[in-house]
Amino acid sequence: MKKVGPFRSIRFKFVIIYVLLILVAMQIIGVYFVRKLETELVQNFKNSLNERVTLLAYNVEQAMNRERDEKSPTL
């Protein structure tokens, strides 16, 4: 019986196919998670900016009201 080399055996080919399938699956899962993470981070950044703008608008409004109250004549 003739011996088959390690690179010609069917077992080796199956192992290579499985390893390549696992690598491709890991790449696809990685891309999915990176996109989801990026979307989540952008949304959090937008929410943070909106909250800061709202707080700044409130603080400016309070300061303007305080100045107006100080300048108005008291009876």
C-alpha positions as CSV (number, residue, x, y, z in Angstrom):
1,M,0.0,0.0,0.0
2,K,1.3,3.4,-1.0
3,K,1.6,6.0,1.7
4,V,-0.2,9.4,1.2
5,G,1.6,12.6,2.1
6,P,0.3,14.8,4.9
7,F,-0.8,17.5,2.4
8,R,-2.6,15.1,0.2
9,S,-4.7,13.3,2.9
10,I,-8.4,14.0,3.2
11,R,-8.1,14.6,6.9
12,F,-5.7,17.5,6.3
13,K,-8.0,19.0,3.8
14,F,-11.0,18.7,6.2
15,V,-8.9,20.4,8.9
16,I,-7.9,23.3,6.6
17,I,-11.6,23.7,5.5
18,Y,-12.8,23.8,9.1
19,V,-10.1,26.3,10.1
20,L,-10.9,28.6,7.2
21,L,-14.6,28.4,8.0
22,I,-14.0,29.3,11.6
23,L,-11.8,32.3,10.5
24,V,-14.4,33.5,8.1
25,A,-17.1,33.2,10.8
26,M,-15.0,35.1,13.3
27,Q,-14.4,37.9,10.7
28,I,-18.1,38.2,10.0
29,I,-19.0,38.3,13.7
30,G,-16.2,40.9,14.3
31,V,-17.5,43.2,11.6
32,Y,-21.1,42.9,13.0
33,F,-20.0,43.7,16.6
34,V,-17.8,46.6,15.4
35,R,-20.7,48.2,13.5
36,K,-23.1,47.7,16.4
37,L,-20.5,49.2,18.8
38,E,-19.9,52.2,16.5
39,T,-23.7,52.8,16.1
40,E,-24.1,52.7,19.9
41,L,-21.2,55.0,20.6
42,V,-22.4,57.6,18.0
43,Q,-25.9,57.5,19.5
44,N,-24.5,58.0,23.0
45,F,-22.4,60.9,21.8
46,K,-25.4,62.6,20.2
47,N,-27.5,62.0,23.4
48,S,-24.7,63.5,25.5
49,L,-24.5,66.6,23.3
50,N,-28.2,67.1,23.4
51,E,-28.3,66.9,27.2
52,R,-25.4,69.4,27.4
53,V,-27.1,71.8,25.1
54,T,-30.3,71.6,27.1
55,L,-28.5,72.2,30.3
56,L,-26.6,75.1,28.8
57,A,-29.8,76.6,27.5
58,Y,-31.4,76.3,30.9
59,N,-28.4,77.9,32.7
60,V,-28.3,80.8,30.2
61,E,-32.1,81.3,30.7
62,Q,-31.7,81.4,34.4
63,A,-28.8,83.9,34.2
64,M,-30.8,86.1,31.9
65,N,-33.8,86.1,34.2
66,R,-31.6,86.9,37.2
67,E,-30.0,89.8,35.4
68,R,-33.4,91.1,34.4
69,D,-34.7,90.8,37.9
70,E,-31.6,92.7,39.3
71,K,-32.0,95.6,36.8
72,S,-35.8,96.0,37.2
73,P,-36.7,98.8,39.6
74,T,-38.2,97.7,42.9
75,L,-41.4,99.3,44.1
